[in-house]
Amino acid sequence: MNEKKKRRQRMKYIFRKRIYGTNYRPRLSVFRSNREISVQVINDMKGETLATVTTMGKKIQGTKSEKARIVGKQIGKHILDLGIKEVVFDRNGYLYHGRIKALAEAAREIGLKF
């Protein structure tokens, strides 16, 4: 495993010790690959996924950052429809920069708080 992946895994475990999704504030978990981006909203108390949005298998046009913005808006709308207004943001060890930042800002624009 190269150094970037090792660092991300280490940071992921460090953050996951402190980040925990509840009924009132579920965890918004982000996964990023080279081409796609995927987001899940997870209630860790019950161990269930409340919502998920991904770019895999969809014909979304634009750059990777634009796709992340679209996914952020979709997950924000979906979560607000469920009646949840606050989440805990789990960036999974990725730096808060680029696609992760674009996704987070788009979800905040919709009205999600974290």
C-alpha positions in Angstrom: 0.0 0.0 0.0 1.4 3.4 -0.9 2.0 6.2 1.6 -1.2 8.2 0.7 -3.4 5.2 1.2 -1.7 4.3 4.5 -2.1 7.9 5.8 -5.8 8.0 4.8 -6.5 4.7 6.6 -4.7 5.9 9.7 -6.6 9.2 9.7 -9.9 7.3 9.0 -9.4 5.2 12.2 -8.5 8.3 14.3 -11.6 10.2 13.2 -13.9 7.2 13.5 -13.0 7.0 17.2 -14.6 10.5 17.7 -17.3 10.5 15.1 -20.5 8.6 15.8 -23.9 8.9 14.2 -27.1 9.0 16.3 -30.8 9.1 15.7 -30.8 12.8 15.8 -27.4 13.5 14.1 -26.5 10.6 11.7 -23.1 10.3 10.1 -22.6 11.6 6.5 -19.8 9.3 5.2 -18.0 10.1 1.9 -16.2 7.7 -0.3 -14.1 9.0 -3.2 -12.5 7.0 -6.0 -10.6 8.2 -9.0 -13.7 8.7 -11.1 -16.8 8.5 -8.8 -18.0 9.8 -5.5 -20.4 8.2 -3.1 -22.2 9.4 0.1 -24.1 7.5 2.8 -26.0 8.7 5.8 -25.6 6.2 8.6 -27.3 5.8 12.0 -24.5 4.0 14.0 -26.8 3.4 17.0 -29.1 1.1 14.9 -26.4 0.1 12.4 -28.5 1.1 9.4 -28.0 3.3 6.3 -30.7 5.9 6.0 -29.8 7.2 2.5 -27.2 6.9 -0.2 -26.3 8.8 -3.3 -23.6 7.9 -5.8 -22.4 8.8 -9.3 -21.8 5.2 -10.2 -23.9 4.0 -13.1 -25.4 7.4 -13.7 -24.8 9.7 -16.7 -23.9 12.9 -14.9 -22.0 15.3 -17.1 -19.3 17.6 -15.9 -16.0 17.6 -14.0 -15.5 15.5 -10.9 -16.0 18.6 -8.7 -19.3 19.4 -10.5 -20.4 15.8 -10.0 -19.6 16.1 -6.2 -21.7 19.3 -6.0 -24.6 17.4 -7.7 -24.3 14.5 -5.2 -24.1 17.0 -2.3 -27.3 18.7 -3.3 -29.1 15.3 -3.9 -28.1 13.9 -0.5 -29.1 17.2 1.2 -32.6 17.2 -0.3 -33.0 13.5 0.5 -32.0 13.9 4.1 -34.2 17.0 4.6 -37.1 15.1 3.2 -36.5 12.5 6.0 -36.8 15.3 8.6 -33.1 15.4 9.6 -31.5 18.8 9.6 -28.1 18.1 11.3 -25.5 15.5 10.5 -21.9 14.6 11.5 -19.5 14.9 8.5 -17.2 11.9 8.1 -14.7 12.7 5.3 -13.2 9.2 5.7 -9.6 10.4 6.0 -9.7 12.5 2.8 -8.5 16.1 3.0 -11.2 18.7 3.1 -10.3 20.0 -0.3 -11.5 19.7 -3.9 -14.4 17.3 -4.3 -14.9 16.7 -0.6 -15.2 20.5 0.0 -17.5 20.9 -3.0 -19.8 18.2 -1.8 -19.9 19.6 1.7 -20.6 23.2 0.5 -23.4 22.0 -1.8 -25.1 20.1 1.1 -24.8 23.2 3.3 -26.4 25.3 0.6 -29.5 23.1 0.6 -29.8 23.6 4.4 -28.0 20.7 6.0 -26.0 21.6 9.1 -22.7 20.1 10.1 
